Amino acid sequence: MTFAEQVRAYADTHTAAPPNEIMSAFARERQALASCAKPALRIAHGERLPDAELLSPTGQRTTLQAELAGRRGVLVFYRGVWCPYCNIALNVYQTELLAELDERKVALVAVSPQKPDWSLSAQEKNGLSFSVLSDPGNQLARSLGILTAPSEEARSAQLQLGLDLEIANADGTPTLPMPTVAVLEADLTVRWIDVHPDYGGRTEPGDILAALDGVRV
């Protein structure tokens, strides 16, 4: 199933539940985000993304360049293991994209601002066999210019559900990356970027493969 198909199935399941103010807060946030224009990126196609020190799920230091290991890469920015849309997307990339990337000798790397143990939870929860790393302080997302934060209403709703982003995120802030996929050369030159201000939308595997294969999408 595509990401869009799985999101529709997720929505159908939750539509049957009685409406409540917490879920309504998230719905209003998504409606507002859907009307937002995509951000003005700080790095244009053909420019290099600055490397950054990242953390593995066990807290080991690494870098994006090291994870690519001389290969082209698909860099996925996701919000965290607490985000159901992120888990759907990561699962789709595991089942529908990873094998195709392996055939092309392209690395798949997912990053979020959450602490390493939360990254470990994301990897284990979704049975992921690609790199899932912590980007403390959103260094890579900041370089691209794709940072955002929950609305005050959504932040309050998260806290009511027991989610405190200042605890989940490695830098102690609620700052998040917009869900984004970037296709990179081995030297971190950006060849293609797809940004979704509304976190309910994600890049489909077919579009990623088309970008890698040089087809305009």
DRENDO-1510 file (C-alpha; in Angstrom, 1 decimal, always signed):
<recs>
REC; n; res; u; v; w
REC; 1; MET; +0.0; +0.0; +0.0 .
REC; 2; THR; +1.1; +3.5; -0.7 .
REC; 3; PHE; +1.5; +6.1; +2.1 .
REC; 4; ALA; -1.7; +7.8; +1.0 .
REC; 5; GLU; -3.6; +4.5; +1.0 .
REC; 6; GLN; -2.4; +3.7; +4.5 .
REC; 7; VAL; -3.2; +7.2; +5.8 .
REC; 8; ARG; -6.8; +6.8; +4.5 .
REC; 9; ALA; -7.1; +3.4; +6.2 .
REC; 10; TYR; -5.7; +5.0; +9.4 .
REC; 11; ALA; -8.2; +7.9; +9.1 .
REC; 12; ASP; -11.1; +5.5; +8.5 .
REC; 13; THR; -10.3; +3.6; +11.6 .
REC; 14; HIS; -10.2; +6.7; +13.7 .
REC; 15; THR; -13.3; +8.3; +12.2 .
REC; 16; ALA; -15.3; +5.7; +13.9 .
REC; 17; ALA; -14.1; +6.9; +17.3 .
REC; 18; PRO; -16.2; +9.5; +19.2 .
REC; 19; PRO; -14.8; +13.0; +18.5 .
REC; 20; ASN; -12.9; +14.7; +21.2 .
REC; 21; GLU; -11.2; +18.0; +21.8 .
REC; 22; ILE; -7.7; +16.6; +21.7 .
REC; 23; MET; -8.1; +15.1; +18.2 .
REC; 24; SER; -10.0; +18.2; +17.0 .
REC; 25; ALA; -6.9; +20.3; +18.0 .
REC; 26; PHE; -4.7; +18.2; +15.7 .
REC; 27; ALA; -7.3; +18.3; +12.9 .
REC; 28; ARG; -7.3; +22.1; +13.1 .
REC; 29; GLU; -3.5; +22.3; +13.1 .
REC; 30; ARG; -3.4; +20.1; +10.0 .
REC; 31; GLN; -6.0; +22.2; +8.3 .
REC; 32; ALA; -3.9; +25.3; +8.9 .
REC; 33; LEU; -0.7; +23.6; +7.8 .
REC; 34; ALA; -2.3; +22.4; +4.6 .
REC; 35; SER; -2.8; +26.0; +3.5 .
REC; 36; CYS; +0.8; +26.9; +4.1 .
REC; 37; ALA; +3.2; +27.4; +1.3 .
REC; 38; LYS; +6.3; +25.3; +1.2 .
REC; 39; PRO; +9.3; +27.1; +2.9 .
REC; 40; ALA; +12.0; +29.0; +1.0 .
REC; 41; LEU; +14.8; +26.5; +1.2 .
REC; 42; ARG; +18.2; +27.7; +2.3 .
REC; 43; ILE; +20.0; +25.2; +0.1 .
REC; 44; ALA; +19.3; +25.0; -3.6 .
REC; 45; HIS; +19.5; +22.1; -5.9 .
REC; 46; GLY; +23.1; +21.6; -6.8 .
REC; 47; GLU; +24.4; +22.9; -3.5 .
REC; 48; ARG; +25.9; +20.8; -0.8 .
REC; 49; LEU; +24.2; +20.1; +2.5 .
REC; 50; PRO; +26.6; +20.7; +5.4 .
REC; 51; ASP; +27.5; +17.5; +7.2 .
REC; 52; ALA; +26.4; +17.1; +10.8 .
REC; 53; GLU; +27.2; +15.0; +13.8 .
REC; 54; LEU; +24.4; +12.5; +14.4 .
REC; 55; LEU; +23.7; +9.9; +17.0 .
REC; 56; SER; +22.9; +6.2; +16.4 .
REC; 57; PRO; +20.0; +4.6; +18.3 .
REC; 58; THR; +22.6; +3.4; +20.9 .
REC; 59; GLY; +24.1; +6.9; +21.2 .
REC; 60; GLN; +27.2; +6.3; +19.1 .
REC; 61; ARG; +28.4; +9.3; +17.2 .
REC; 62; THR; +28.3; +9.3; +13.4 .
REC; 63; THR; +27.8; +11.7; +10.5 .
REC; 64; LEU; +25.6; +11.8; +7.5 .
REC; 65; GLN; +28.6; +11.4; +5.2 .
REC; 66; ALA; +29.7; +8.3; +7.2 .
REC; 67; GLU; +26.3; +6.8; +6.8 .
REC; 68; LEU; +26.3; +7.2; +3.1 .
REC; 69; ALA; +29.7; +5.6; +2.9 .
REC; 70; GLY; +30.4; +6.8; -0.6 .
REC; 71; ARG; +26.9; +6.1; -1.9 .
REC; 72; ARG; +24.1; +8.4; -3.1 .
REC; 73; GLY; +21.5; +8.8; -0.4 .
REC; 74; VAL; +17.8; +9.3; +0.3 .
REC; 75; LEU; +17.6; +11.4; +3.5 .
REC; 76; VAL; +14.2; +11.3; +5.3 .
REC; 77; PHE; +13.3; +13.8; +7.9 .
REC; 78; TYR; +10.6; +12.6; +10.3 .
REC; 79; ARG; +9.1; +14.1; +13.5 .
REC; 80; GLY; +9.4; +11.2; +15.9 .
REC; 81; VAL; +8.2; +7.7; +17.0 .
REC; 82; TRP; +5.2; +9.3; +18.7 .
REC; 83; CYS; +3.8; +10.5; +15.3 .
REC; 84; PRO; +1.5; +7.9; +13.7 .
REC; 85; TYR; +2.0; +9.4; +10.2 .
REC; 86; CYS; +5.8; +9.1; +10.6 .
REC; 87; ASN; +5.5; +5.4; +11.6 .
REC; 88; ILE; +3.3; +4.8; +8.5 .
REC; 89; ALA; +5.8; +6.5; +6.3 .
REC; 90; LEU; +8.8; +4.6; +7.7 .
REC; 91; ASN; +7.0; +1.3; +7.3 .
REC; 92; VAL; +6.2; +2.2; +3.7 .
REC; 93; TYR; +9.8; +3.0; +3.0 .
REC; 94; GLN; +10.9; -0.2; +4.6 .
REC; 95; THR; +8.6; -2.4; +2.6 .
REC; 96; GLU; +8.2; -0.5; -0.7 .
REC; 97; LEU; +11.4; +1.5; -1.1 .
REC; 98; LEU; +14.4; -0.1; +0.6 .
REC; 99; ALA; +14.9; -3.1; -1.7 .
REC; 100; GLU; +14.7; -0.8; -4.8 .
REC; 101; LEU; +17.4; +1.5; -3.2 .
REC; 102; ASP; +19.6; -1.4; -2.4 .
REC; 103; GLU; +19.5; -2.5; -6.0 .
REC; 104; ARG; +20.6; +1.0; -7.0 .
REC; 105; LYS; +23.3; +1.1; -4.2 .
REC; 106; VAL; +21.6; +4.1; -2.6 .
REC; 107; ALA; +21.6; +4.5; +1.2 .
REC; 108; LEU; +18.4; +5.3; +3.1 .
REC; 109; VAL; +18.8; +7.4; +6.2 .
REC; 110; ALA; +16.0; +8.7; +8.4 .
REC; 111; VAL; +16.7; +11.5; +11.0 .
REC; 112; SER; +14.6; +13.1; +13.7 .
REC; 113; PRO; +15.4; +15.5; +16.6 .
REC; 114; GLN; +14.4; +12.9; +19.2 .
REC; 115; LYS; +16.8; +11.4; +21.7 .
REC; 116; PRO; +18.7; +8.2; +20.6 .
REC; 117; ASP; +16.5; +5.8; +22.8 .
REC; 118; TRP; +13.4; +7.2; +21.0 .
REC; 119; SER; +15.1; +6.5; +17.7 .
REC; 120; LEU; +15.8; +3.0; +18.9 .
REC; 121; SER; +12.0; +2.7; +19.7 .
REC; 122; ALA; +11.2; +3.8; +16.2 .
REC; 123; GLN; +13.6; +1.3; +14.7 .
REC; 124; GLU; +12.3; -1.6; +16.8 .
REC; 125; LYS; +8.6; -0.7; +16.6 .
REC; 126; ASN; +8.7; -0.5; +12.8 .
REC; 127; GLY; +11.2; -3.3; +12.2 .
REC; 128; LEU; +13.5; -1.0; +10.2 .
REC; 129; SER; +16.7; -2.2; +8.7 .
REC; 130; PHE; +18.0; +1.2; +7.5 .
REC; 131; SER; +19.7; +3.9; +9.4 .
REC; 132; VAL; +17.5; +5.7; +11.9 .
REC; 133; LEU; +19.5; +8.5; +13.6 .
REC; 134; SER; +19.1; +11.4; +16.0 .
REC; 135; ASP; +19.9; +14.9; +14.7 .
REC; 136; PRO; +20.4; +16.8; +18.0 .
REC; 137; GLY; +19.3; +20.4; +17.6 .
REC; 138; ASN; +17.9; +19.8; +14.1 .
REC; 139; GLN; +21.2; +20.6; +12.5 .
REC; 140; LEU; +20.4; +19.2; +9.1 .
REC; 141; ALA; +16.8; +20.5; +9.1 .
REC; 142; ARG; +18.0; +23.9; +10.1 .
REC; 143; SER; +20.5; +23.9; +7.2 .
REC; 144; LEU; +17.7; +23.2; +4.7 .
REC; 145; GLY; +15.3; +25.7; +6.3 .
REC; 146; ILE; +12.5; +23.2; +7.1 .
REC; 147; LEU; +12.0; +23.8; +10.8 .
REC; 148; THR; +8.6; +24.2; +12.4 .
REC; 149; ALA; +6.9; +23.8; +15.8 .
REC; 150; PRO; +3.5; +22.6; +17.0 .
REC; 151; SER; +0.8; +25.3; +17.4 .
REC; 152; GLU; +0.1; +26.2; +21.0 .
REC; 153; GLU; -3.2; +24.3; +20.8 .
REC; 154; ALA; -1.5; +21.2; +19.4 .
REC; 155; ARG; +1.3; +21.5; +22.0 .
REC; 156; SER; -1.3; +21.5; +24.8 .
REC; 157; ALA; -3.1; +18.5; +23.3 .
REC; 158; GLN; +0.3; +16.6; +23.1 .
REC; 159; LEU; +0.9; +17.4; +26.8 .
REC; 160; GLN; -2.5; +16.1; +27.7 .
REC; 161; LEU; -1.6; +12.8; +25.9 .
REC; 162; GLY; +1.6; +12.6; +27.9 .
REC; 163; LEU; +3.9; +13.7; +25.1 .
REC; 164; ASP; +6.4; +16.5; +26.0 .
REC; 165; LEU; +8.6; +17.3; +23.0 .
REC; 166; GLU; +11.0; +19.1; +25.3 .
REC; 167; ILE; +11.7; +15.7; +26.9 .
REC; 168; ALA; +11.5; +13.7; +23.7 .
REC; 169; ASN; +13.9; +15.9; +21.7 .
REC; 170; ALA; +17.6; +15.9; +22.3 .
REC; 171; ASP; +17.9; +19.7; +22.5 .
REC; 172; GLY; +15.1; +20.2; +25.0 .
REC; 173; THR; +12.9; +22.2; +22.6 .
REC; 174; PRO; +9.6; +21.4; +20.8 .
REC; 175; THR; +11.2; +22.3; +17.4 .
REC; 176; LEU; +10.5; +19.8; +14.6 .
REC; 177; PRO; +11.4; +19.3; +11.0 .
REC; 178; MET; +8.7; +19.4; +8.3 .
REC; 179; PRO; +8.5; +15.9; +6.8 .
REC; 180; THR; +10.9; +16.1; +3.9 .
REC; 181; VAL; +12.8; +13.8; +1.6 .
REC; 182; ALA; +16.1; +14.8; +0.0 .
REC; 183; VAL; +18.0; +12.9; -2.7 .
REC; 184; LEU; +21.7; +13.5; -2.2 .
REC; 185; GLU; +24.9; +12.7; -4.1 .
REC; 186; ALA; +27.7; +10.9; -2.1 .
REC; 187; ASP; +29.3; +14.3; -1.4 .
REC; 188; LEU; +25.9; +15.6; +0.0 .
REC; 189; THR; +25.1; +17.6; -3.0 .
REC; 190; VAL; +21.3; +18.1; -3.1 .
REC; 191; ARG; +19.6; +16.8; -6.3 .
REC; 192; TRP; +15.9; +16.8; -5.3 .
REC; 193; ILE; +13.9; +17.9; -2.3 .
REC; 194; ASP; +10.2; +17.3; -1.4 .
REC; 195; VAL; +8.8; +19.1; +1.6 .
REC; 196; HIS; +5.4; +18.6; +3.3 .
REC; 197; PRO; +4.4; +21.4; +5.7 .
REC; 198; ASP; +1.3; +19.3; +6.5 .
REC; 199; TYR; +2.7; +16.3; +8.5 .
REC; 200; GLY; -0.2; +14.2; +7.2 .
REC; 201; GLY; +1.4; +14.1; +3.8 .
REC; 202; ARG; +4.6; +12.4; +2.8 .
REC; 203; THR; +6.7; +11.6; -0.3 .
REC; 204; GLU; +5.6; +8.4; -2.0 .
REC; 205; PRO; +8.3; +5.8; -2.8 .
REC; 206; GLY; +7.5; +6.0; -6.6 .
REC; 207; ASP; +8.3; +9.8; -6.6 .
REC; 208; ILE; +11.6; +9.1; -4.8 .
REC; 209; LEU; +12.6; +6.5; -7.3 .
REC; 210; ALA; +11.6; +8.7; -10.2 .
REC; 211; ALA; +13.8; +11.5; -8.8 .
REC; 212; LEU; +16.7; +9.1; -8.4 .
REC; 213; ASP; +16.3; +7.8; -11.9 .
REC; 214; GLY; +16.2; +11.4; -13.3 .
REC; 215; VAL; +12.5; +11.5; -14.2 .
REC; 216; ARG; +10.8; +14.8; -13.5 .
REC; 217; VAL; +8.0; +14.3; -10.9 .
</recs>
